[in-house]
C-alpha cells in the first residue's frame, strides 16, 4: 500500500473511533437512518474502508 492510501485509512478510522455523541452504541454495523449527521459520516467511512479492503 502506498502512503496516501494509508493516510486515508487512518482518517476514516478516526471518524469511526470518534463515534456519535447522541448515539454512542452506533458503530456503523448497519446503515444509518439519515437523521443524524455524525452517524451518516460514520456509515460512509465504513463503506469507504470496506471498498479499500476489497481492492487490496
CHARMM internal coordinates of N, CA and C (Angstrom, degrees):
IC EDIT
DIST 1 N 1 CA 1.4498
DIST 1 CA 1 C 1.5210
ANGL 1 N 1 CA 1 C 109.20
DIST 1 C 2 N 1.2983
ANGL 1 CA 1 C 2 N 114.61
DIHE 1 N 1 CA 1 C 2 N 146.28
DIST 2 N 2 CA 1.4592
ANGL 1 C 2 N 2 CA 117.94
DIHE 1 CA 1 C 2 N 2 CA 177.73
DIST 2 CA 2 C 1.5315
ANGL 2 N 2 CA 2 C 110.20
DIHE 1 C 2 N 2 CA 2 C -88.07
DIST 2 C 3 N 1.2948
ANGL 2 CA 2 C 3 N 115.06
DIHE 2 N 2 CA 2 C 3 N 168.66
DIST 3 N 3 CA 1.4616
ANGL 2 C 3 N 3 CA 121.44
DIHE 2 CA 2 C 3 N 3 CA -174.95
DIST 3 CA 3 C 1.5229
ANGL 3 N 3 CA 3 C 111.70
DIHE 2 C 3 N 3 CA 3 C -64.34
DIST 3 C 4 N 1.3116
ANGL 3 CA 3 C 4 N 117.63
DIHE 3 N 3 CA 3 C 4 N -38.55
DIST 4 N 4 CA 1.4767
ANGL 3 C 4 N 4 CA 120.67
DIHE 3 CA 3 C 4 N 4 CA -178.09
DIST 4 CA 4 C 1.5269
ANGL 4 N 4 CA 4 C 111.65
DIHE 3 C 4 N 4 CA 4 C -64.36
DIST 4 C 5 N 1.3198
ANGL 4 CA 4 C 5 N 117.40
DIHE 4 N 4 CA 4 C 5 N -40.59
DIST 5 N 5 CA 1.4625
ANGL 4 C 5 N 5 CA 119.19
DIHE 4 CA 4 C 5 N 5 CA 179.30
DIST 5 CA 5 C 1.5253
ANGL 5 N 5 CA 5 C 110.92
DIHE 4 C 5 N 5 CA 5 C -68.83
DIST 5 C 6 N 1.3207
ANGL 5 CA 5 C 6 N 116.77
DIHE 5 N 5 CA 5 C 6 N -35.35
DIST 6 N 6 CA 1.4656
ANGL 5 C 6 N 6 CA 119.50
DIHE 5 CA 5 C 6 N 6 CA 176.42
DIST 6 CA 6 C 1.5224
ANGL 6 N 6 CA 6 C 111.25
DIHE 5 C 6 N 6 CA 6 C -66.22
DIST 6 C 7 N 1.3324
ANGL 6 CA 6 C 7 N 117.02
DIHE 6 N 6 CA 6 C 7 N -39.96
DIST 7 N 7 CA 1.4695
ANGL 6 C 7 N 7 CA 120.42
DIHE 6 CA 6 C 7 N 7 CA 177.04
DIST 7 CA 7 C 1.5220
ANGL 7 N 7 CA 7 C 110.56
DIHE 6 C 7 N 7 CA 7 C -62.80
DIST 7 C 8 N 1.3270
ANGL 7 CA 7 C 8 N 116.88
DIHE 7 N 7 CA 7 C 8 N -39.78
DIST 8 N 8 CA 1.4680
ANGL 7 C 8 N 8 CA 121.36
DIHE 7 CA 7 C 8 N 8 CA 179.11
DIST 8 CA 8 C 1.5297
ANGL 8 N 8 CA 8 C 109.83
DIHE 7 C 8 N 8 CA 8 C -64.82
DIST 8 C 9 N 1.3366
ANGL 8 CA 8 C 9 N 117.16
DIHE 8 N 8 CA 8 C 9 N -41.70
DIST 9 N 9 CA 1.4613
ANGL 8 C 9 N 9 CA 120.62
DIHE 8 CA 8 C 9 N 9 CA 178.01
DIST 9 CA 9 C 1.5264
ANGL 9 N 9 CA 9 C 111.23
DIHE 8 C 9 N 9 CA 9 C -61.93
DIST 9 C 10 N 1.3131
ANGL 9 CA 9 C 10 N 116.64
DIHE 9 N 9 CA 9 C 10 N -42.75
DIST 10 N 10 CA 1.4658
ANGL 9 C 10 N 10 CA 120.49
DIHE 9 CA 9 C 10 N 10 CA 179.10
DIST 10 CA 10 C 1.5247
ANGL 10 N 10 CA 10 C 110.31
DIHE 9 C 10 N 10 CA 10 C -62.55
DIST 10 C 11 N 1.3318
ANGL 10 CA 10 C 11 N 116.02
DIHE 10 N 10 CA 10 C 11 N -42.18
DIST 11 N 11 CA 1.4646
ANGL 10 C 11 N 11 CA 120.19
DIHE 10 CA 10 C 11 N 11 CA 179.39
DIST 11 CA 11 C 1.5288
ANGL 11 N 11 CA 11 C 110.63
DIHE 10 C 11 N 11 CA 11 C -61.85
DIST 11 C 12 N 1.3269
ANGL 11 CA 11 C 12 N 117.30
DIHE 11 N 11 CA 11 C 12 N -44.84
DIST 12 N 12 CA 1.4610
ANGL 11 C 12 N 12 CA 121.05
DIHE 11 CA 11 C 12 N 12 CA 179.88
DIST 12 CA 12 C 1.5270
ANGL 12 N 12 CA 12 C 111.52
DIHE 11 C 12 N 12 CA 12 C -66.55
DIST 12 C 13 N 1.3177
ANGL 12 CA 12 C 13 N 116.75
DIHE 12 N 12 CA 12 C 13 N -37.69
DIST 13 N 13 CA 1.4586
ANGL 12 C 13 N 13 CA 119.82
DIHE 12 CA 12 C 13 N 13 CA 178.91
DIST 13 CA 13 C 1.5214
ANGL 13 N 13 CA 13 C 111.23
DIHE 12 C 13 N 13 CA 13 C -67.66
DIST 13 C 14 N 1.3218
ANGL 13 CA 13 C 14 N 116.96
DIHE 13 N 13 CA 13 C 14 N -33.27
DIST 14 N 14 CA 1.4664
ANGL 13 C 14 N 14 CA 120.04
DIHE 13 CA 13 C 14 N 14 CA 176.47
DIST 14 CA 14 C 1.5215
ANGL 14 N 14 CA 14 C 111.11
DIHE 13 C 14 N 14 CA 14 C -63.90
DIST 14 C 15 N 1.3353
ANGL 14 CA 14 C 15 N 116.88
DIHE 14 N 14 CA 14 C 15 N -36.52
DIST 15 N 15 CA 1.4688
ANGL 14 C 15 N 15 CA 120.66
DIHE 14 CA 14 C 15 N 15 CA 176.63
DIST 15 CA 15 C 1.5250
ANGL 15 N 15 CA 15 C 109.24
DIHE 14 C 15 N 15 CA 15 C -62.44
DIST 15 C 16 N 1.3320
ANGL 15 CA 15 C 16 N 116.51
DIHE 15 N 15 CA 15 C 16 N -43.10
DIST 16 N 16 CA 1.4605
ANGL 15 C 16 N 16 CA 119.79
DIHE 15 CA 15 C 16 N 16 CA -179.97
DIST 16 CA 16 C 1.5290
ANGL 16 N 16 CA 16 C 111.68
DIHE 15 C 16 N 16 CA 16 C -67.56
DIST 16 C 17 N 1.3110
ANGL 16 CA 16 C 17 N 117.09
DIHE 16 N 16 CA 16 C 17 N -38.85
DIST 17 N 17 CA 1.4673
ANGL 16 C 17 N 17 CA 120.65
DIHE 16 CA 16 C 17 N 17 CA -179.46
DIST 17 CA 17 C 1.5217
ANGL 17 N 17 CA 17 C 110.84
DIHE 16 C 17 N 17 CA 17 C -68.50
DIST 17 C 18 N 1.3256
ANGL 17 CA 17 C 18 N 117.17
DIHE 17 N 17 CA 17 C 18 N -37.47
DIST 18 N 18 CA 1.4632
ANGL 17 C 18 N 18 CA 120.75
DIHE 17 CA 17 C 18 N 18 CA -179.36
DIST 18 CA 18 C 1.5239
ANGL 18 N 18 CA 18 C 110.81
DIHE 17 C 18 N 18 CA 18 C -61.63
DIST 18 C 19 N 1.3157
ANGL 18 CA 18 C 19 N 116.96
DIHE 18 N 18 CA 18 C 19 N -37.16
DIST 19 N 19 CA 1.4565
ANGL 18 C 19 N 19 CA 121.29
DIHE 18 CA 18 C 19 N 19 CA 176.40
DIST 19 CA 19 C 1.5197
ANGL 19 N 19 CA 19 C 113.36
DIHE 18 C 19 N 19 CA 19 C 67.65
DIST 19 C 20 N 1.3090
ANGL 19 CA 19 C 20 N 115.15
DIHE 19 N 19 CA 19 C 20 N -160.49
DIST 20 N 20 CA 1.4592
ANGL 19 C 20 N 20 CA 123.05
DIHE 19 CA 19 C 20 N 20 CA -178.15
DIST 20 CA 20 C 1.5251
ANGL 20 N 20 CA 20 C 108.17
DIHE 19 C 20 N 20 CA 20 C -125.20
DIST 20 C 21 N 1.3155
ANGL 20 CA 20 C 21 N 116.55
DIHE 20 N 20 CA 20 C 21 N 127.50
DIST 21 N 21 CA 1.4637
ANGL 20 C 21 N 21 CA 120.26
DIHE 20 CA 20 C 21 N 21 CA -179.27
DIST 21 CA 21 C 1.5314
ANGL 21 N 21 CA 21 C 112.00
DIHE 20 C 21 N 21 CA 21 C -69.52
DIST 21 C 22 N 1.3356
ANGL 21 CA 21 C 22 N 117.01
DIHE 21 N 21 CA 21 C 22 N -28.28
DIST 22 N 22 CA 1.4680
ANGL 21 C 22 N 22 CA 120.70
DIHE 21 CA 21 C 22 N 22 CA -179.98
DIST 22 CA 22 C 1.5197
ANGL 22 N 22 CA 22 C 112.39
DIHE 21 C 22 N 22 CA 22 C -81.23
DIST 22 C 23 N 1.3305
ANGL 22 CA 22 C 23 N 116.64
DIHE 22 N 22 CA 22 C 23 N -30.29
DIST 23 N 23 CA 1.4603
ANGL 22 C 23 N 23 CA 121.76
DIHE 22 CA 22 C 23 N 23 CA -176.81
DIST 23 CA 23 C 1.5346
ANGL 23 N 23 CA 23 C 108.94
DIHE 22 C 23 N 23 CA 23 C -129.71
DIST 23 C 24 N 1.3241
ANGL 23 CA 23 C 24 N 117.72
DIHE 23 N 23 CA 23 C 24 N 74.53
DIST 24 N 24 CA 1.4673
ANGL 23 C 24 N 24 CA 120.30
DIHE 23 CA 23 C 24 N 24 CA -174.59
DIST 24 CA 24 C 1.5288
ANGL 24 N 24 CA 24 C 113.82
DIHE 23 C 24 N 24 CA 24 C -65.00
DIST 24 C 25 N 1.3176
ANGL 24 CA 24 C 25 N 118.28
DIHE 24 N 24 CA 24 C 25 N -20.94
DIST 25 N 25 CA 1.4570
ANGL 24 C 25 N 25 CA 120.55
DIHE 24 CA 24 C 25 N 25 CA -179.64
DIST 25 CA 25 C 1.5297
ANGL 25 N 25 CA 25 C 112.55
DIHE 24 C 25 N 25 CA 25 C -83.12
DIST 25 C 26 N 1.3333
ANGL 25 CA 25 C 26 N 118.32
DIHE 25 N 25 CA 25 C 26 N -14.05
DIST 26 N 26 CA 1.4633
ANGL 25 C 26 N 26 CA 121.17
DIHE 25 CA 25 C 26 N 26 CA -178.32
DIST 26 CA 26 C 1.5225
ANGL 26 N 26 CA 26 C 109.71
DIHE 25 C 26 N 26 CA 26 C -74.44
DIST 26 C 27 N 1.3188
ANGL 26 CA 26 C 27 N 117.40
DIHE 26 N 26 CA 26 C 27 N 123.59
DIST 27 N 27 CA 1.4571
ANGL 26 C 27 N 27 CA 122.45
DIHE 26 CA 26 C 27 N 27 CA -179.69
DIST 27 CA 27 C 1.5231
ANGL 27 N 27 CA 27 C 112.07
DIHE 26 C 27 N 27 CA 27 C -126.72
DIST 27 C 28 N 1.3246
ANGL 27 CA 27 C 28 N 117.25
DIHE 27 N 27 CA 27 C 28 N 25.03
DIST 28 N 28 CA 1.4683
ANGL 27 C 28 N 28 CA 123.62
DIHE 27 CA 27 C 28 N 28 CA 174.87
DIST 28 CA 28 C 1.5238
ANGL 28 N 28 CA 28 C 111.95
DIHE 27 C 28 N 28 CA 28 C 61.81
DIST 28 C 29 N 1.3194
ANGL 28 CA 28 C 29 N 116.63
DIHE 28 N 28 CA 28 C 29 N 36.59
DIST 29 N 29 CA 1.4556
ANGL 28 C 29 N 29 CA 120.66
DIHE 28 CA 28 C 29 N 29 CA 175.61
DIST 29 CA 29 C 1.5293
ANGL 29 N 29 CA 29 C 109.74
DIHE 28 C 29 N 29 CA 29 C -80.84
DIST 29 C 30 N 1.3115
ANGL 29 CA 29 C 30 N 116.26
DIHE 29 N 29 CA 29 C 30 N -35.26
DIST 30 N 30 CA 1.4740
ANGL 29 C 30 N 30 CA 121.44
DIHE 29 CA 29 C 30 N 30 CA 176.68
DIST 30 CA 30 C 1.5275
ANGL 30 N 30 CA 30 C 107.89
DIHE 29 C 30 N 30 CA 30 C -127.20
DIST 30 C 31 N 1.3267
ANGL 30 CA 30 C 31 N 117.46
DIHE 30 N 30 CA 30 C 31 N 162.70
DIST 31 N 31 CA 1.4776
ANGL 30 C 31 N 31 CA 119.80
DIHE 30 CA 30 C 31 N 31 CA -176.38
DIST 31 CA 31 C 1.5305
ANGL 31 N 31 CA 31 C 112.62
DIHE 30 C 31 N 31 CA 31 C -58.33
DIST 31 C 32 N 1.3241
ANGL 31 CA 31 C 32 N 114.17
DIHE 31 N 31 CA 31 C 32 N 146.13
DIST 32 N 32 CA 1.4593
ANGL 31 C 32 N 32 CA 120.49
DIHE 31 CA 31 C 32 N 32 CA 176.99
DIST 32 CA 32 C 1.5263
ANGL 32 N 32 CA 32 C 109.59
DIHE 31 C 32 N 32 CA 32 C -74.25
DIST 32 C 33 N 1.3207
ANGL 32 CA 32 C 33 N 115.90
DIHE 32 N 32 CA 32 C 33 N 155.53
DIST 33 N 33 CA 1.4646
ANGL 32 C 33 N 33 CA 119.88
DIHE 32 CA 32 C 33 N 33 CA -178.80
DIST 33 CA 33 C 1.5244
ANGL 33 N 33 CA 33 C 112.01
DIHE 32 C 33 N 33 CA 33 C -72.44
DIST 33 C 34 N 1.3209
ANGL 33 CA 33 C 34 N 117.22
DIHE 33 N 33 CA 33 C 34 N -23.62
DIST 34 N 34 CA 1.4575
ANGL 33 C 34 N 34 CA 120.86
DIHE 33 CA 33 C 34 N 34 CA -179.22
DIST 34 CA 34 C 1.5088
ANGL 34 N 34 CA 34 C 112.94
DIHE 33 C 34 N 34 CA 34 C 98.90
DIST 34 C 35 N 1.3133
ANGL 34 CA 34 C 35 N 117.48
DIHE 34 N 34 CA 34 C 35 N -3.62
DIST 35 N 35 CA 1.4617
ANGL 34 C 35 N 35 CA 121.46
DIHE 34 CA 34 C 35 N 35 CA -179.16
DIST 35 CA 35 C 1.5263
ANGL 35 N 35 CA 35 C 112.97
DIHE 34 C 35 N 35 CA 35 C -87.41
DIST 35 C 36 N 1.3166
ANGL 35 CA 35 C 36 N 117.21
DIHE 35 N 35 CA 35 C 36 N -19.14
DIST 36 N 36 CA 1.4566
ANGL 35 C 36 N 36 CA 122.13
DIHE 35 CA 35 C 36 N 36 CA -174.72
DIST 36 CA 36 C 1.5365
ANGL 36 N 36 CA 36 C 108.33
DIHE 35 C 36 N 36 CA 36 C -120.58
DIST 36 C 37 N 1.3210
ANGL 36 CA 36 C 37 N 116.93
DIHE 36 N 36 CA 36 C 37 N 116.81
DIST 37 N 37 CA 1.4748
ANGL 36 C 37 N 37 CA 121.23
DIHE 36 CA 36 C 37 N 37 CA -175.70
DIST 37 CA 37 C 1.5303
ANGL 37 N 37 CA 37 C 113.12
DIHE 36 C 37 N 37 CA 37 C -61.34
DIST 37 C 38 N 1.3506
ANGL 37 CA 37 C 38 N 120.13
DIHE 37 N 37 CA 37 C 38 N -44.94
DIST 38 N 38 CA 1.4757
ANGL 37 C 38 N 38 CA 118.64
DIHE 37 CA 37 C 38 N 38 CA 178.14
DIST 38 CA 38 C 1.5334
ANGL 38 N 38 CA 38 C 112.67
DIHE 37 C 38 N 38 CA 38 C -60.52
DIST 38 C 39 N 1.3227
ANGL 38 CA 38 C 39 N 117.48
DIHE 38 N 38 CA 38 C 39 N -36.92
DIST 39 N 39 CA 1.4646
ANGL 38 C 39 N 39 CA 120.44
DIHE 38 CA 38 C 39 N 39 CA 178.37
DIST 39 CA 39 C 1.5253
ANGL 39 N 39 CA 39 C 110.80
DIHE 38 C 39 N 39 CA 39 C -66.95
DIST 39 C 40 N 1.3130
ANGL 39 CA 39 C 40 N 116.97
DIHE 39 N 39 CA 39 C 40 N -39.08
DIST 40 N 40 CA 1.4634
ANGL 39 C 40 N 40 CA 120.90
DIHE 39 CA 39 C 40 N 40 CA 178.30
DIST 40 CA 40 C 1.5221
ANGL 40 N 40 CA 40 C 109.86
DIHE 39 C 40 N 40 CA 40 C -65.27
DIST 40 C 41 N 1.3379
ANGL 40 CA 40 C 41 N 117.66
DIHE 40 N 40 CA 40 C 41 N -41.06
DIST 41 N 41 CA 1.4618
ANGL 40 C 41 N 41 CA 120.98
DIHE 40 CA 40 C 41 N 41 CA 177.80
DIST 41 CA 41 C 1.5258
ANGL 41 N 41 CA 41 C 110.83
DIHE 40 C 41 N 41 CA 41 C -62.95
DIST 41 C 42 N 1.3242
ANGL 41 CA 41 C 42 N 116.44
DIHE 41 N 41 CA 41 C 42 N -39.35
DIST 42 N 42 CA 1.4585
ANGL 41 C 42 N 42 CA 120.08
DIHE 41 CA 41 C 42 N 42 CA 178.11
DIST 42 CA 42 C 1.5203
ANGL 42 N 42 CA 42 C 110.83
DIHE 41 C 42 N 42 CA 42 C -64.24
DIST 42 C 43 N 1.3194
ANGL 42 CA 42 C 43 N 117.33
DIHE 42 N 42 CA 42 C 43 N -42.41
DIST 43 N 43 CA 1.4577
ANGL 42 C 43 N 43 CA 121.24
DIHE 42 CA 42 C 43 N 43 CA -179.16
DIST 43 CA 43 C 1.5329
ANGL 43 N 43 CA 43 C 110.26
DIHE 42 C 43 N 43 CA 43 C -63.62
DIST 43 C 44 N 1.3317
ANGL 43 CA 43 C 44 N 116.80
DIHE 43 N 43 CA 43 C 44 N -43.33
DIST 44 N 44 CA 1.4632
ANGL 43 C 44 N 44 CA 120.41
DIHE 43 CA 43 C 44 N 44 CA 178.77
DIST 44 CA 44 C 1.5289
ANGL 44 N 44 CA 44 C 111.07
DIHE 43 C 44 N 44 CA 44 C -64.11
DIST 44 C 45 N 1.3263
ANGL 44 CA 44 C 45 N 116.93
DIHE 44 N 44 CA 44 C 45 N -38.83
DIST 45 N 45 CA 1.4607
ANGL 44 C 45 N 45 CA 120.65
DIHE 44 CA 44 C 45 N 45 CA 177.37
DIST 45 CA 45 C 1.5231
ANGL 45 N 45 CA 45 C 110.54
DIHE 44 C 45 N 45 CA 45 C -63.88
DIST 45 C 46 N 1.3227
ANGL 45 CA 45 C 46 N 116.87
DIHE 45 N 45 CA 45 C 46 N -40.98
DIST 46 N 46 CA 1.4654
ANGL 45 C 46 N 46 CA 121.09
DIHE 45 CA 45 C 46 N 46 CA 178.25
DIST 46 CA 46 C 1.5241
ANGL 46 N 46 CA 46 C 110.86
DIHE 45 C 46 N 46 CA 46 C -61.70
DIST 46 C 47 N 1.3450
ANGL 46 CA 46 C 47 N 116.71
DIHE 46 N 46 CA 46 C 47 N -43.57
DIST 47 N 47 CA 1.4562
ANGL 46 C 47 N 47 CA 120.06
DIHE 46 CA 46 C 47 N 47 CA 179.40
DIST 47 CA 47 C 1.5322
ANGL 47 N 47 CA 47 C 111.56
DIHE 46 C 47 N 47 CA 47 C -63.56
DIST 47 C 48 N 1.3248
ANGL 47 CA 47 C 48 N 116.65
DIHE 47 N 47 CA 47 C 48 N -41.55
DIST 48 N 48 CA 1.4710
ANGL 47 C 48 N 48 CA 120.08
DIHE 47 CA 47 C 48 N 48 CA 178.47
DIST 48 CA 48 C 1.5203
ANGL 48 N 48 CA 48 C 111.32
DIHE 47 C 48 N 48 CA 48 C -63.92
DIST 48 C 49 N 1.3254
ANGL 48 CA 48 C 49 N 116.98
DIHE 48 N 48 CA 48 C 49 N -41.94
DIST 49 N 49 CA 1.4595
ANGL 48 C 49 N 49 CA 119.85
DIHE 48 CA 48 C 49 N 49 CA 178.00
DIST 49 CA 49 C 1.5185
ANGL 49 N 49 CA 49 C 111.39
DIHE 48 C 49 N 49 CA 49 C -63.28
DIST 49 C 50 N 1.3200
ANGL 49 CA 49 C 50 N 116.57
DIHE 49 N 49 CA 49 C 50 N -40.71
DIST 50 N 50 CA 1.4658
ANGL 49 C 50 N 50 CA 119.94
DIHE 49 CA 49 C 50 N 50 CA 177.74
DIST 50 CA 50 C 1.5209
ANGL 50 N 50 CA 50 C 110.84
DIHE 49 C 50 N 50 CA 50 C -62.92
DIST 50 C 51 N 1.3266
ANGL 50 CA 50 C 51 N 117.95
DIHE 50 N 50 CA 50 C 51 N -40.93
DIST 51 N 51 CA 1.4606
ANGL 50 C 51 N 51 CA 121.57
DIHE 50 CA 50 C 51 N 51 CA 178.01
DIST 51 CA 51 C 1.5235
ANGL 51 N 51 CA 51 C 111.27
DIHE 50 C 51 N 51 CA 51 C -64.18
DIST 51 C 52 N 1.3249
ANGL 51 CA 51 C 52 N 116.78
DIHE 51 N 51 CA 51 C 52 N -41.67
DIST 52 N 52 CA 1.4547
ANGL 51 C 52 N 52 CA 120.84
DIHE 51 CA 51 C 52 N 52 CA 178.91
DIST 52 CA 52 C 1.5346
ANGL 52 N 52 CA 52 C 110.82
DIHE 51 C 52 N 52 CA 52 C -64.15
DIST 52 C 53 N 1.3212
ANGL 52 CA 52 C 53 N 116.09
DIHE 52 N 52 CA 52 C 53 N -36.77
DIST 53 N 53 CA 1.4602
ANGL 52 C 53 N 53 CA 120.74
DIHE 52 CA 52 C 53 N 53 CA -179.90
DIST 53 CA 53 C 1.5244
ANGL 53 N 53 CA 53 C 110.63
DIHE 52 C 53 N 53 CA 53 C -67.73
DIST 53 C 54 N 1.3099
ANGL 53 CA 53 C 54 N 117.40
DIHE 53 N 53 CA 53 C 54 N -38.75
DIST 54 N 54 CA 1.4618
ANGL 53 C 54 N 54 CA 121.52
DIHE 53 CA 53 C 54 N 54 CA 179.69
DIST 54 CA 54 C 1.5225
ANGL 54 N 54 CA 54 C 112.08
DIHE 53 C 54 N 54 CA 54 C -67.31
DIST 54 C 55 N 1.3245
ANGL 54 CA 54 C 55 N 117.30
DIHE 54 N 54 CA 54 C 55 N -31.15
DIST 55 N 55 CA 1.4557
ANGL 54 C 55 N 55 CA 121.34
DIHE 54 CA 54 C 55 N 55 CA -178.98
DIST 55 CA 55 C 1.5201
ANGL 55 N 55 CA 55 C 112.28
DIHE 54 C 55 N 55 CA 55 C -71.77
DIST 55 C 56 N 1.3164
ANGL 55 CA 55 C 56 N 117.21
DIHE 55 N 55 CA 55 C 56 N -25.80
DIST 56 N 56 CA 1.4871
ANGL 55 C 56 N 56 CA 120.55
DIHE 55 CA 55 C 56 N 56 CA -177.57
DIST 56 CA 56 C 1.4876
ANGL 56 N 56 CA 56 C 112.69
DIHE 55 C 56 N 56 CA 56 C -76.58
END
COOR INIT
IC SEED 1 N 1 CA 1 C
IC BUILD
